[in-house]
Amino acid sequence: MEDSAAVAGRLWDEWLPLSVRRLIAGVLPGGEEDGRRLVVWLAGVHDIGKATPAFACQVEQLAQVMRGHGLQMRSRQAMGADRRLAPHGLAGQVLLGEWLEERHGWTVREAGQFTVAVGGHHGVPPEHGQIQALDRHPELLRTHGSSRALWKQVQEDLLDACAQEFGAAERLAAWRAVKLPQPVQVLLSALVIVSDWIASNPDLFPYFPEDVPRAGAERIAAAWRGLDLPGPWRAGEPAGQAQELFASRFGLPPGARARPVQEAAVEMARELDGPGLMVIEAPMGEGKTEAALAAVEVLAARSGAGGVFFALPTMATGNAMFPRLLNWLDRLPASEGARYSVLLAHSKAALNDDFADLMGQGRRIAAVDADGLEERQWRPSSRDRFAAAELVARAWLRGRKKAMLSSFVAGTVDQILFAGLKSRHLALRHLAIAGKVVVIDEAHAYDTYMSVYLDRVLSWLGAYRVPVVVLSATLPAGRRRELAEAYAGKPEGAVASFEALAQAGDYPLLTAVTPGGTPVMRRPAASARSTHVELGRLEDDMDVLADRLEGELADGGCVLVIRNTVRRVLQAAAVLRARFGEENVTVAHSCFIDVDRAAKDDSLLKRFGPPGRAERPRGAHIVVASQVAEQSLDVDFDLLVTDLAPVDLLLQRMGRLHRHPRGGEAQSDRPERLRQARCLVTGVDWSGPVPAPVRGSLAVYGAHALLRSAAALLPHLDAGPARPVRLPADISPLVQRAYADDFDSPPGWAQALEAARARYEEHRADQAERAATFRLDAAARPGRPLFGWIAAGAGDADDTRQGRAQVRDSRESLEVVVVQRRADGTLATVPWLKPDRQGRPRAGLPLPTDQVPTAFAARTAASCGLRLPIQFSYADVMDQAIQELEELYVPAWQAKDSHWLAGKLILALDEDCQTLLAGFRLRYSPSDGLEVTRA
């Protein structure tokens, strides 16, 4: 109890961001002093429930000693299953509540808002039914009979002593009048959890009598030194003009100017009268990321936030963002000796070289047991399979849930969406984001299902007074209003202001709103550069595509062909290779093993990146890609051929076309016939009265979004130079038209559009209903206890195969580690891998099955992870696949010291890089990735 209280005090003094301290202190009559006392006291009493028969009976030898002092109790066997009705967290909540009511005159409601932090310190606040069930079994808290009074006296003496020792006794009367907002209750619960975890670590707090004799202050000081936990970021508000800020933080070359959008973002952040939401809508390549980070620095300084979470739509975008975040951190002003904890937050973060290098710089401390789970053997068919824990750049933060407590995090948006999902240890996730500035990139990329969670998370972020920056190049106006309302609420008298957000067609556009406030907009100019893209139709025929490109590339040039499915990518690549040669066609899609996909992205950047940083192919070259080319990669092509897609995604794809000047504004360094930016739209039967998208595109995007896109683009199709798509001027008008409620159908399209709309609305309603199943409720009125806060929740949301799909409307998927089985039956890493950064060979490393492979071989194998395509996401196929994969279950790889391979499904390819699985033939090549055909 003393250790937990001491840790809580240190966390308050040296680790907790100022913004969180302010939020807790702001509702207490004694301000900061009260806030610290309350946190220390709750951490100190959190284990009072262990002073009960239900808990004490577990170790018979110790129970017998207690009986010798008059504390009678039945044996563990005699209590039987009833003992489970009194887990020590719930028991502690009840005992503390009784003590506050009986000894200090509190009501049940007044006590509950404080005691729930004790009841929920193992991750789940108790539900009303659990409290009532324990009330019916008082013998679990105090044995009936002559010793009942002694049990009660011991419990009350402990609580009296804690109240005196931790400074709560003289404040209880004042606290009784407080109505704790639910966000504050959540933060108090999370701080008790963290304090408990740290104080329970025997490496930091050795058990008696192993510990050397020393006073309590010496014990906590030694533990805190051993913990080596960096304090929060303390941002200073940058002085001077925005130009100076951008030059110093982002290394602008001499003569370069911050763009109008970037300057406006800094000015708006400085003008906000408190923490708020800022939405930055600007074209691709306009420097939104830099604008966000500059605004973050201002917002953090003003709010007291102690870190940043940068949320992106995919692992690939997260990986691309991570080194940019590190570069920004390196340029931030910092006091001498300042250290930051940094995290790349997604399930494969440990395989990112930048993150692994950063991790290697820290010294190891044994991790606190995050879940208190018993050791158990894992098999592939286990439905509660755990994801491998992410590495964390400060060693004590290694656990899955503790990881987000790092000060600076770049990761997938799922990590933010999980804060809106009823799941175990949710309070810890809330603590992690409550003390940060949150940046949400590519906000247009999230469908209705994800938006249900995002909007609820924004409502909690508003309640925590967390500054949020949302970035998008193609945000529908209606969605802009929904985001602002989710964060700010719907204050009376502000309806017209929020409606104005839904009507604004300006672009670029910045929007800001504070919790309970009225939104304001700023309309900066776009940067001077613009691109006019001529749009044309192209028949969906492989030979037509090859013929057209043969003519376009007569003088060389680089073409990007984007298909909406992997199957279409591979089909197109096969035809184009036959025409242009194997060496002149590159394939990129999501079905590559992780290490190959990273190498593919790196290769694309080196060949098609910005001038001066890329060595462009001399002759003709074609890249055939799936949606992986839409985001994160700063690549530049002379011509674009794309399947029809929703208009916002089409515009994103066009952002890869003539992205950089080559030979000045005239693009004189491009082949003469490709100096005018052109986009050919295919994947559609254009011959009928209404365009008919191909089946694969319909499966991915649905007819409604595709037909709306085609209708919005119709005036530009085949209009040539008379009606090009002007980037960025036409971005917002096209997006708003495609997503407007009052849509004007082209002649003859009305019936098809209406049928598609009806199906879309039905699907959207179904998404919203399913998402709401596990969605967290909005914060209730102040003073209402958090009892049942995550009732009927999703368990450990991010740990199970099912849980990882909870915040995305996607089928459960299988992920495997790809290895090769040699002719002699032994396993090895795949044979085509190139050496790592240090020049160490990675290809063909032995993977013995009778022992744990070397750490380097195991990490290399783990870097060959592959998510199997949708064919394996149907229940019967998945079950059959798991059953077959279980034949390669390697017990030696499940050991504690095999963290790279433990819990992984292993897919072994033969020496021809093929295998059979669940009725499908799988073939893999480093050039084409995974091909799946019916066996």
Phi, psi and omega in degrees: 000316181293320180297314180298317179297318180295320177297317180300320178296319178293320178299317179297315186285323194237348186236324187290130178299151180303323182298322180288318178300318180298319183296316180291313184293332185293341181257001182253143185296332181263012175061221185302320181297318176296319181301315180295316180300318183295315180297315181296316181296313181297320177295324181292324184263003191298334182258020179301335179293350175283345177271057180219155176301322183299329180267316188294338184286354189292326179248106189299324181297317179287323178300322181295323177298317180295321177298325178296340177259013174096000180267089185284149176199151174285164177288165179300320180294321182292324178293325177063213186292339181301332183302331181293345178286349184233059172302149193294336176294310178297318179300318179295321177300315182294315181297316179295321178297315178300318181297317179294323182285313187279323185265339187230004171076018179285155172274168179300316181294318179298320181287321187301324183292340176265316187288341181297335177294330175283315182297330184258018188284358170254020168109344183225111175300138182300152176264160182302322180296324179291321179296316181295321180296320178291325178302330181279356181228065182297340181294343178286338179264326180211124183297134177299154175104206190292334184271357182301315182296324180292318175303313182297320180296316179299314181297316181291323177298318178297316181291322176299316182296319180295317180299320178289312185296323187258012171078017182269337189304314183280357182252350186299322181297320179288322181292336182301330182276355185279140170250102183288122172300148181300323175303324178291320176300320179297314182295320176298318179298317181294320179294324175296319179299310182297317179300318180297314181300315182292315182292340180273359182275111183292342175291331180264322181235083182301144178288150172287142006265012183297329183290145175290148180297125176197159180289163181302320181296321179292323181296312181291324179296318179294318179296319182294322176296319179293326179295323175053049186266120179296146176285177181287158171296132176245090185286136171261139182292124182293134179268172175084186182282160179301325180301317179295319181298313183291324179296320184280328184270335188235008173060046179301137178293159180306133179088346181284146181244145169298144183280158182305320179298319181293316178296319181294325179297318179294317180297318181294320178299322180287334183274342180299139182269016177171178176303142182201182177260133174237128177249121180250113176249118182203161184295163173300139178078012183268359178085036180295323180300313179295322177299318180295314182294323176295317177295323179303317183298318178292313183295322179294318180298320184280329184267341186084014178298145184252015180179188183221138167243121179253108187260131182231162189287333186222166175299321182297317179291327176295317178297321180292327182283330189302310178296331177292322176296318179296319179297320178296317179299321180298332183266352179290141173293138182212148177290158183299132178085001180294140178229149179237147170265132188231141183221136164261114194253086163203172193292345180244024183300324184296342181269357178281124186298320180299318182288319179296321177298318179297318181298324182294346181277346182267161177260150190277139168232139181304132184287144173290138177297114187285329192238347180064032182270147177287152175298137175207151182283138178256143171228155184303328182282354180297128183279346179251038179299138182264143173288148176296139181295140176287148168289149178229141191287347166249124198300324185290344181271025189291333187299155183305315185275326181289340189303320184294349180285354173303154185287322183237123186227132166241130183191183180287153182297341178306323182296329174282317182297329178300338178289349175254008183251127177297110183205162184296144182059030178299326180303325180293321176298320180293320175300322182297322183265340183294336182257017183238168160267132183255128175246127181243110184267158176053050186297339179287347189277359188255127184281184183301319182299310180293326182294329176302316178288318182299316181297321179292320177298319179299324179295322177288322177298322174298318179294329177277356185059044178270125174293137181230136174239123180250133182242140175198146172265339190218063184264123174298144185298322179298323179291325176303314180296317181299319179296316181295318180292323179298319183282314188270346192081190179237077184297146179298140177085358182250012184301315182296323181293320178288324177297325178298329177297323182285346182258342186294128179247010182291153181198125358297161182214135173244133180235140178219145177206143176258160179304125181075007185259185180255132183290149175233153181234149175229139187239081180287160176286155172282158175295161190295329187286137176218159179233132175258118184251120176276132185254138177218156175276149174221128180301141182275076180218133186297318180293323177298318178298313182295318179298315182298316182290329177299320177288317182295328186259020181302326180254020182091184181126166184240126184241139172251122176249116182251124177249154184273351177223154179297322180302316179292327176301310185291324177297314180295318182298320180298316180293316183290327176293322178298329183271319189252350182099144183304319187285349184255009179229126178246140179249137176218125176201185189277348184264049168248151172297156189304315184293325178289321180294320177297318178294324179296314178299317180297319179295319179297318179295321182290333182260329187235015180283192184298152176304141181090341180241356183227146176255100188288142177303143184284321181260203179286140175212141182236129172252121177254118189223161171267203183295352179299340180274356183286325192231158167074330184268126177272075182244157191221123182236160182275330183216143179239131169240124185221144168297148174302135181217169173309146192299324180295324179285324175299319179294322175299318180295320178297337177294349175268003184256122182049046185293329182233148174294133175234104186082036179081186182296337179282354180055041188290345178276354176271158174306145189304318184284353181246015180282343171265125180295128179223145179231124178257126184257123182230199183074023184216142167273105185274358192281336184275179179293333177234132179304143181240098179298152179293159187299320181299320178293321178297321180295326183279315191245340183085152185292326185299308182295324183289316180291321176299319179296312180299320180294319180295326183272351187308316180298340183265338185294126179061018178273351177061213183292346181289330183216064178286166169277119182266116177258124013262359192302325186268357184300303183295315178302319180293316180296314182296323180293317183294331184252007182290148176290319181265084188262130177270117182282140171298155180306129178086356182263349193304313184295315180295319179294321181293319178295319179294321180297318181298317178295321180295314180296322177296316179295319181296318178296321179295319177300312183298320181293317180292321180296327183290345184303312183250012182286138178295144175287159173294158179301130180279178183296151180304142179095343180279122182297157182279014181307132179072019185303321180241033178301146181056040184273189187262013182072219176277093195303322187258013185258329185261162178301320179291319186297325184293343178264003187296324186261004173234142181277072183223154177291152173299138184237161178255135175240135183235161169256123185269125176231177177242137174262120180283171182300330180275005176092349180283161181254150179207163172293156186298151195277353186260001185294140176273161178300158181279189183301329181271004179083011180280131179298141179240344184280137173066027179287134181297142176235082183297144182262355179262002179201171178286128177298164175303154183301321182291317179295319180295317179294321177298316178297316181298331179288355178259037176289148181214127174274120182291147185289181192298337179304332183263012181260356176277141194306313184291320179293318180299314180299318179295319179298316180297319180299319180287321179294333181294342177294338177254038174284124184248101182304324182297335182275358181264006182290162182300325183271017178242052188292340179287326187245346180298134177078012181259146170274131185253125175249115183260121174270150175281186185289348172263011179060042178227162172195169174249141179208120174052042176084008179239149172264126179251130177230133181236140172219147180294342179272324185248349183077211184271130171245133182238125177226158176295135181286000000 
